[in-house]
Amino acid sequence: MSCACGKSYIVKSGDTLFMIAQRELGDGNRWTEIMNPDCTTVNDTNIFPGQELCIPDGSTAPSPVPPSPGIGIDLEATFYASENVGCNFPATGVFGITLNAARAGQFQPRCPGAGENVPRIQCATDPNVIPRLTNFTLVWDGTELPAAALDVGTAIIGNKIDILVDTIAEAIELGRKPVRVIL
């Protein structure tokens, strides 16, 4: 292992920087401290299984207890309308579905023929909290729905999330709501 700035960590399938920081540093929000072996900053959208990362020395979680699956984060949700954004590419170039489509089990592509489409609710997140392209579970009215961090928002800073809905009227009606995500 070749880490010049901490202990070596090999990325496993399904890992995100947030999850690695939660497990190794005791706080997912410390993901920006994780480095490449040459001590350069890691690109939050481009980690892959088998990649070596460096965890800062002396900052590991106090016990070697394996992480419990499903780290939960409470966020404040606002909503943006599909009728406003149409098929304009989200920040990641990957299209998701709306909240109502997921609730109805309708996982058809929202923008067929326009880039990649995934059967997950399209959400905008702060990459310091949930890195881009991270898949997670959105807990909505007691139901767990598949979602993904696919977009950005001008007011999405910290523990906030924008969730894609069908119409402007629906976005206004929903207003702001507390939600929980499970990574």
Phi and psi in degrees as GROMACS dihedral restraints (atoms count N, CA, C in turn):
[ dihedral_restraints ]
;  ai    aj    ak    al  type     phi  dphi    fc
    3     4     5     6     1  -122.8    20    10
    4     5     6     7     1    27.8    20    10
    6     7     8     9     1   -70.0    20    10
    7     8     9    10     1   124.3    20    10
    9    10    11    12     1   -95.1    20    10
   10    11    12    13     1    -7.6    20    10
   12    13    14    15     1  -137.4    20    10
   13    14    15    16     1    45.5    20    10
   15    16    17    18     1   140.2    20    10
   16    17    18    19     1  -168.6    20    10
   18    19    20    21     1   -87.8    20    10
   19    20    21    22     1   150.0    20    10
   21    22    23    24     1   -76.5    20    10
   22    23    24    25     1   142.2    20    10
   24    25    26    27     1  -137.7    20    10
   25    26    27    28     1   131.4    20    10
   27    28    29    30     1  -101.7    20    10
   28    29    30    31     1   123.3    20    10
   30    31    32    33     1   -63.8    20    10
   31    32    33    34     1   134.0    20    10
   33    34    35    36     1  -104.9    20    10
   34    35    36    37     1   158.7    20    10
   36    37    38    39     1   -56.3    20    10
   37    38    39    40     1   131.8    20    10
   39    40    41    42     1    90.9    20    10
   40    41    42    43     1   -10.3    20    10
   42    43    44    45     1   -65.8    20    10
   43    44    45    46     1   146.5    20    10
   45    46    47    48     1  -125.4    20    10
   46    47    48    49     1   162.3    20    10
   48    49    50    51     1   -60.7    20    10
   49    50    51    52     1   -38.4    20    10
   51    52    53    54     1   -60.0    20    10
   52    53    54    55     1   -47.1    20    10
   54    55    56    57     1   -65.1    20    10
   55    56    57    58     1   -40.0    20    10
   57    58    59    60     1   -63.0    20    10
   58    59    60    61     1   -45.7    20    10
   60    61    62    63     1   -64.0    20    10
   61    62    63    64     1   -38.6    20    10
   63    64    65    66     1   -61.2    20    10
   64    65    66    67     1   -45.9    20    10
   66    67    68    69     1   -74.0    20    10
   67    68    69    70     1   -43.8    20    10
   69    70    71    72     1   -92.3    20    10
   70    71    72    73     1   -29.0    20    10
   72    73    74    75     1  -112.6    20    10
   73    74    75    76     1    -6.2    20    10
   75    76    77    78     1    82.6    20    10
   76    77    78    79     1     2.2    20    10
   78    79    80    81     1  -156.1    20    10
   79    80    81    82     1   113.0    20    10
   81    82    83    84     1   -58.6    20    10
   82    83    84    85     1   -28.0    20    10
   84    85    86    87     1   -70.8    20    10
   85    86    87    88     1    -6.5    20    10
   87    88    89    90     1   -91.1    20    10
   88    89    90    91     1    16.0    20    10
   90    91    92    93     1   -59.1    20    10
   91    92    93    94     1   -25.8    20    10
   93    94    95    96     1   -70.5    20    10
   94    95    96    97     1   -12.5    20    10
   96    97    98    99     1   -81.4    20    10
   97    98    99   100     1   -13.7    20    10
   99   100   101   102     1   -75.4    20    10
  100   101   102   103     1   135.4    20    10
  102   103   104   105     1  -124.8    20    10
  103   104   105   106     1   167.0    20    10
  105   106   107   108     1   -76.2    20    10
  106   107   108   109     1   164.8    20    10
  108   109   110   111     1   -57.0    20    10
  109   110   111   112     1   -26.4    20    10
  111   112   113   114     1   -90.4    20    10
  112   113   114   115     1    12.0    20    10
  114   115   116   117     1    70.9    20    10
  115   116   117   118     1    21.0    20    10
  117   118   119   120     1   -91.7    20    10
  118   119   120   121     1   161.4    20    10
  120   121   122   123     1   -67.3    20    10
  121   122   123   124     1   141.3    20    10
  123   124   125   126     1   -84.4    20    10
  124   125   126   127     1   137.2    20    10
  126   127   128   129     1   -77.0    20    10
  127   128   129   130     1   119.8    20    10
  129   130   131   132     1   -66.8    20    10
  130   131   132   133     1   -11.5    20    10
  132   133   134   135     1  -106.5    20    10
  133   134   135   136     1     3.9    20    10
  135   136   137   138     1  -132.1    20    10
  136   137   138   139     1    44.8    20    10
  138   139   140   141     1   -98.5    20    10
  139   140   141   142     1   153.4    20    10
  141   142   143   144     1  -146.6    20    10
  142   143   144   145     1   153.1    20    10
  144   145   146   147     1   -55.3    20    10
  145   146   147   148     1   135.7    20    10
  147   148   149   150     1    93.7    20    10
  148   149   150   151     1   -14.7    20    10
  150   151   152   153     1   -69.5    20    10
  151   152   153   154     1   140.0    20    10
  153   154   155   156     1   -91.2    20    10
  154   155   156   157     1   132.1    20    10
  156   157   158   159     1  -124.3    20    10
  157   158   159   160     1   164.4    20    10
  159   160   161   162     1  -118.1    20    10
  160   161   162   163     1   127.3    20    10
  162   163   164   165     1   -99.3    20    10
  163   164   165   166     1   131.2    20    10
  165   166   167   168     1   -53.4    20    10
  166   167   168   169     1   138.5    20    10
  168   169   170   171     1   -65.3    20    10
  169   170   171   172     1   146.0    20    10
  171   172   173   174     1    72.2    20    10
  172   173   174   175     1    10.1    20    10
  174   175   176   177     1  -121.3    20    10
  175   176   177   178     1    13.4    20    10
  177   178   179   180     1   -74.8    20    10
  178   179   180   181     1   159.0    20    10
  180   181   182   183     1   -58.9    20    10
  181   182   183   184     1   146.9    20    10
  183   184   185   186     1   -64.8    20    10
  184   185   186   187     1   -23.6    20    10
  186   187   188   189     1  -128.4    20    10
  187   188   189   190     1   151.6    20    10
  189   190   191   192     1   -83.6    20    10
  190   191   192   193     1    25.4    20    10
  192   193   194   195     1   -67.3    20    10
  193   194   195   196     1   130.6    20    10
  195   196   197   198     1   -61.8    20    10
  196   197   198   199     1   148.1    20    10
  198   199   200   201     1   -66.7    20    10
  199   200   201   202     1   146.4    20    10
  201   202   203   204     1   -81.3    20    10
  202   203   204   205     1   138.8    20    10
  204   205   206   207     1   -65.0    20    10
  205   206   207   208     1   146.3    20    10
  207   208   209   210     1    80.4    20    10
  208   209   210   211     1    64.7    20    10
  210   211   212   213     1   -68.9    20    10
  211   212   213   214     1   124.3    20    10
  213   214   215   216     1   -98.7    20    10
  214   215   216   217     1   140.4    20    10
  216   217   218   219     1  -130.2    20    10
  217   218   219   220     1   132.2    20    10
  219   220   221   222     1   -91.3    20    10
  220   221   222   223     1   131.2    20    10
  222   223   224   225     1  -131.3    20    10
  223   224   225   226     1   160.7    20    10
  225   226   227   228     1   -99.1    20    10
  226   227   228   229     1   121.9    20    10
  228   229   230   231     1   -98.0    20    10
  229   230   231   232     1   139.7    20    10
  231   232   233   234     1  -124.7    20    10
  232   233   234   235     1   175.4    20    10
  234   235   236   237     1  -133.4    20    10
  235   236   237   238     1   146.3    20    10
  237   238   239   240     1  -129.5    20    10
  238   239   240   241     1   150.7    20    10
  240   241   242   243     1   -98.2    20    10
  241   242   243   244     1   133.3    20    10
  243   244   245   246     1   -58.7    20    10
  244   245   246   247     1   -35.2    20    10
  246   247   248   249     1   -67.6    20    10
  247   248   249   250     1   -19.7    20    10
  249   250   251   252     1   -81.9    20    10
  250   251   252   253     1   -42.3    20    10
  252   253   254   255     1   -93.4    20    10
  253   254   255   256     1   -18.9    20    10
  255   256   257   258     1    52.0    20    10
  256   257   258   259     1  -132.2    20    10
  258   259   260   261     1  -109.0    20    10
  259   260   261   262     1    29.7    20    10
  261   262   263   264     1   -69.3    20    10
  262   263   264   265     1   135.3    20    10
  264   265   266   267     1   -61.4    20    10
  265   266   267   268     1   130.5    20    10
  267   268   269   270     1   -65.1    20    10
  268   269   270   271     1   169.9    20    10
  270   271   272   273     1   -53.3    20    10
  271   272   273   274     1   -33.9    20    10
  273   274   275   276     1   -89.7    20    10
  274   275   276   277     1    -9.8    20    10
  276   277   278   279     1    78.9    20    10
  277   278   279   280     1     7.0    20    10
  279   280   281   282     1  -113.9    20    10
  280   281   282   283     1   127.7    20    10
  282   283   284   285     1   -92.5    20    10
  283   284   285   286     1   139.2    20    10
  285   286   287   288     1  -111.2    20    10
  286   287   288   289     1  -169.4    20    10
  288   289   290   291     1  -109.0    20    10
  289   290   291   292     1   172.9    20    10
  291   292   293   294     1   -85.7    20    10
  292   293   294   295     1   164.6    20    10
  294   295   296   297     1   -56.2    20    10
  295   296   297   298     1   -47.4    20    10
  297   298   299   300     1   -63.6    20    10
  298   299   300   301     1   -38.4    20    10
  300   301   302   303     1   -61.5    20    10
  301   302   303   304     1   -43.4    20    10
  303   304   305   306     1   -65.4    20    10
  304   305   306   307     1   -41.9    20    10
  306   307   308   309     1   -63.0    20    10
  307   308   309   310     1   -32.3    20    10
  309   310   311   312     1   -88.7    20    10
  310   311   312   313     1    -1.5    20    10
  312   313   314   315     1    72.5    20    10
  313   314   315   316     1    23.8    20    10
  315   316   317   318     1   -97.9    20    10
  316   317   318   319     1    97.8    20    10
  318   319   320   321     1  -104.7    20    10
  319   320   321   322     1    29.3    20    10
  321   322   323   324     1   -73.4    20    10
  322   323   324   325     1   153.3    20    10
  324   325   326   327     1   -57.8    20    10
  325   326   327   328     1   135.3    20    10
  327   328   329   330     1   -77.2    20    10
  328   329   330   331     1   -33.7    20    10
  330   331   332   333     1  -129.9    20    10
  331   332   333   334     1    70.8    20    10
  333   334   335   336     1   -57.5    20    10
  334   335   336   337     1   140.0    20    10
  336   337   338   339     1    79.3    20    10
  337   338   339   340     1     1.6    20    10
  339   340   341   342     1  -121.0    20    10
  340   341   342   343     1    90.6    20    10
  342   343   344   345     1    69.3    20    10
  343   344   345   346     1  -164.1    20    10
  345   346   347   348     1   -85.2    20    10
  346   347   348   349     1   140.0    20    10
  348   349   350   351     1  -120.9    20    10
  349   350   351   352     1   138.5    20    10
  351   352   353   354     1  -124.9    20    10
  352   353   354   355     1   149.0    20    10
  354   355   356   357     1   -83.2    20    10
  355   356   357   358     1    53.2    20    10
  357   358   359   360     1  -135.7    20    10
  358   359   360   361     1   152.2    20    10
  360   361   362   363     1   -65.3    20    10
  361   362   363   364     1   130.2    20    10
  363   364   365   366     1   -77.7    20    10
  364   365   366   367     1   123.2    20    10
  366   367   368   369     1  -130.1    20    10
  367   368   369   370     1   150.8    20    10
  369   370   371   372     1  -106.2    20    10
  370   371   372   373     1   131.3    20    10
  372   373   374   375     1  -135.6    20    10
  373   374   375   376     1   163.1    20    10
  375   376   377   378     1   -79.9    20    10
  376   377   378   379     1   120.7    20    10
  378   379   380   381     1   -64.2    20    10
  379   380   381   382     1   -14.5    20    10
  381   382   383   384     1   -76.9    20    10
  382   383   384   385     1   -16.8    20    10
  384   385   386   387     1  -104.4    20    10
  385   386   387   388     1   -51.5    20    10
  387   388   389   390     1  -131.3    20    10
  388   389   390   391     1   106.3    20    10
  390   391   392   393     1   -59.3    20    10
  391   392   393   394     1   150.8    20    10
  393   394   395   396     1   -52.9    20    10
  394   395   396   397     1   146.1    20    10
  396   397   398   399     1    68.6    20    10
  397   398   399   400     1    11.3    20    10
  399   400   401   402     1   -78.6    20    10
  400   401   402   403     1   129.4    20    10
  402   403   404   405     1   -87.1    20    10
  403   404   405   406     1   140.9    20    10
  405   406   407   408     1  -151.9    20    10
  406   407   408   409     1   175.1    20    10
  408   409   410   411     1  -107.6    20    10
  409   410   411   412     1   128.1    20    10
  411   412   413   414     1   -97.1    20    10
  412   413   414   415     1   125.2    20    10
  414   415   416   417     1   -93.2    20    10
  415   416   417   418     1   113.8    20    10
  417   418   419   420     1  -125.9    20    10
  418   419   420   421     1   115.9    20    10
  420   421   422   423     1    49.9    20    10
  421   422   423   424     1    42.1    20    10
  423   424   425   426     1    81.4    20    10
  424   425   426   427     1    -2.4    20    10
  426   427   428   429     1  -104.6    20    10
  427   428   429   430     1   139.3    20    10
  429   430   431   432     1   -95.6    20    10
  430   431   432   433     1   124.8    20    10
  432   433   434   435     1  -125.7    20    10
  433   434   435   436     1   144.1    20    10
  435   436   437   438     1   -72.8    20    10
  436   437   438   439     1   133.1    20    10
  438   439   440   441     1  -141.5    20    10
  439   440   441   442     1   168.2    20    10
  441   442   443   444     1  -150.8    20    10
  442   443   444   445     1   148.8    20    10
  444   445   446   447     1   -83.6    20    10
  445   446   447   448     1    94.6    20    10
  447   448   449   450     1  -115.1    20    10
  448   449   450   451     1    -8.3    20    10
  450   451   452   453     1  -141.4    20    10
  451   452   453   454     1   173.8    20    10
  453   454   455   456     1  -120.4    20    10
  454   455   456   457     1   163.2    20    10
  456   457   458   459     1  -144.5    20    10
  457   458   459   460     1   146.7    20    10
  459   460   461   462     1   -64.3    20    10
  460   461   462   463     1   -27.5    20    10
  462   463   464   465     1  -108.5    20    10
  463   464   465   466     1    14.1    20    10
  465   466   467   468     1   -91.2    20    10
  466   467   468   469     1    87.8    20    10
  468   469   470   471     1  -130.1    20    10
  469   470   471   472     1   127.3    20    10
  471   472   473   474     1    79.2    20    10
  472   473   474   475     1  -145.1    20    10
  474   475   476   477     1   -83.8    20    10
  475   476   477   478     1    60.8    20    10
  477   478   479   480     1  -127.6    20    10
  478   479   480   481     1   157.3    20    10
  480   481   482   483     1  -148.9    20    10
  481   482   483   484     1   140.5    20    10
  483   484   485   486     1  -104.6    20    10
  484   485   486   487     1   134.1    20    10
  486   487   488   489     1  -117.6    20    10
  487   488   489   490     1   131.4    20    10
  489   490   491   492     1   -74.8    20    10
  490   491   492   493     1   127.4    20    10
  492   493   494   495     1  -123.6    20    10
  493   494   495   496     1   175.6    20    10
  495   496   497   498     1   -76.3    20    10
  496   497   498   499     1   -44.3    20    10
  498   499   500   501     1  -129.1    20    10
  499   500   501   502     1   160.2    20    10
  501   502   503   504     1   -62.5    20    10
  502   503   504   505     1   -41.6    20    10
  504   505   506   507     1   -58.9    20    10
  505   506   507   508     1   -41.3    20    10
  507   508   509   510     1   -65.4    20    10
  508   509   510   511     1   -42.0    20    10
  510   511   512   513     1   -61.1    20    10
  511   512   513   514     1   -43.3    20    10
  513   514   515   516     1   -66.3    20    10
  514   515   516   517     1   -43.5    20    10
  516   517   518   519     1   -61.6    20    10
  517   518   519   520     1   -39.9    20    10
  519   520   521   522     1   -73.3    20    10
  520   521   522   523     1   -31.6    20    10
  522   523   524   525     1    59.9    20    10
  523   524   525   526     1  -123.2    20    10
  525   526   527   528     1  -117.8    20    10
  526   527   528   529     1   138.9    20    10
  528   529   530   531     1  -143.9    20    10
  529   530   531   532     1   145.1    20    10
  531   532   533   534     1   -76.7    20    10
  532   533   534   535     1   136.8    20    10
  534   535   536   537     1  -135.8    20    10
  535   536   537   538     1   166.3    20    10
  537   538   539   540     1  -124.2    20    10
  538   539   540   541     1   138.4    20    10
  540   541   542   543     1  -117.1    20    10
  541   542   543   544     1   147.1    20    10
  543   544   545   546     1  -119.5    20    10
  544   545   546   547     1   119.0    20    10
